[in-house]
Amino acid sequence: MGTTLIGHIDSDCFYVSCERVRSYTLRGVPCGVLGNQGACVIAKSYELKSYGVKTGHPIWEAKKLCPHAVFVKRDFRWYEVISRRLLDLLKMVSPRVEYYSIDEMFFDAGELQRYFQLPLQEATRALQTLVQDEVGVPVSIGIAPSRALAKLGSDAAKPFGVRIVDRENCEVFLRSQPVGELCGIGRRSERKLQDRNIHTCWDFHQADRLLIRDLLTIKGEALWWELRGDSVTPIQTSRPPHKAIARGGSCGGKTSDPERIRAWAVRNIERLIEALDHHRVYARHISLQIDANKTALWLGRTPLAVPSASFRTIYDAVMPMLAAAPQEHLVSHMHIIAENLVWRDRIQKSLFFEDAQSPLDQIKRNINQKLGRFAIRSAETLPLHEIYHDTTHNYDICDISGKMCF
Amino acid sequence: MCTAITLAWREIPRKLIRRFQLEERVIQRSETADKEILFLQRHRQPLLPVFYQGELHILPWGNRQRNSSAPLAWWCDVATLQSGAWAQYHPEPVEILANFGLERGVWFLIREGLQGVLIHDQREQPSVYLLLQPASHYYQVMTGYHREPVFLGEQI
């Protein structure tokens, strides 16, 4: 089912806006949300941005740039609550909504005028006000015949703006937008386009289709069609199954201590099983990636005899890979990746191998769901006492099911 | 060691603002932000907004007077309190109302308030001491300090 109008709703400084929903005193205050360790700014308010603070800045630089800024500890669970409130509200207004990311959604805007009984511009403003009143976060909205145009519109309207891109204003609007603003055009692609004298979105729109396809493959061509108002990518109301699920990240500093490295591996296995349980899938392959200072150092892959989410099975797959990994470098990051996933309700039980999850796995899951994460965990994680004894030191991730991308 | 806190102007009754001349301590972080009252440990008369016996009071922050029987300090460690070392002063738990706190140049959000203790000296003059505890990993990275206030209802 196609639609002639696609909307893109994008929250303004989402994490900060979520904090402002529950802490009124943060309104108008230059505010930064800090990441997992409390060292880096992962989101900032427009007030803080005006002092030159950027995402990724360490706090000691940010406080120099804006000494009166207030910093807040991240709370991904709260951000998910707000994100789902926004999603639910949008579903009331639109027949089809795509949960694109925690703070961005595409929606079928065909019904917007009828819902609000207003012309399109006013109806979009009414939606923006409704979100502000009901959810409490400011949003920018773009409405256009295609996704790319709608997203370009909402980005250009930030903060707290509304942009309707139609045939009449399309040329003027596209002329004002650098081609790098298009979602999907990275720096390399931008350079390639600039070499061909394509600087603005209008230049891109006017360029030869085959030239764009030649430069940027079929994805670039899809963008070319979308900029012309032909919707190529439909709104997806449910997320396609994951191809892989990974858990890992920093090892809390570089280390060569085999006990700590093993403890990190076990912790990541336990987190991975949590995620597999959540998504109701089993893994057919397990990969281990070990990094030294974020430079890929070693990658191992082991097929499992049967699809599994069992601690023992994954542990037995990971440990030989860990033992085989080169040990001359200090380990800084580690990822354990479950690949080739299969839905739990679609596997054939085996007569010859143990079940995909043992009774012990199920008991562990039930207790942890009741008493809290890692209430029961492997004794091999004991060397990471600083993490388990300090609830603030938990390397949490912003992982929300159902959305299309990060 | 949490050397300052602020509380929104609107949360303090006018009569208290006038009585303690808190207008002099008003700050505003941006044109659109709420006005706040700054309670700085370095103020000539350090004060704290305290919820005690069912109402808001503005009370002295710690004690600097040698002729007072209250401890010469402005904070108290939780472990010290629990050891009974301050039992002779008959400390009473109080809630310190605050929106933001300052530690080594970093302002951080305080959602519900801070825990403090109140002590009356030999002349029944009250002093409020900030309760401190070993900092969490997060707080330590954020502020660079190894002690943190005892937060009400949260752990930073």
Interface residues (C-beta under 8 A of the other chain):
Chain A: E19 R22 S23 Y24 T25 L26 R27 G28 V29 P30 L34 Q37 G38 A39 E47 I59 W60 K63 P67 H68 A69 V70 F71 V72 K73 E386 D390 T391 T392 H393
Chain B: A8 I27 R29 S30 E31 T32 A33 D34 E36 N99 F100 G105 V106 W107 F108 L109 R111 S136 H137 Y138 Y139 Q140 V141 M142 G144 Q155 I156
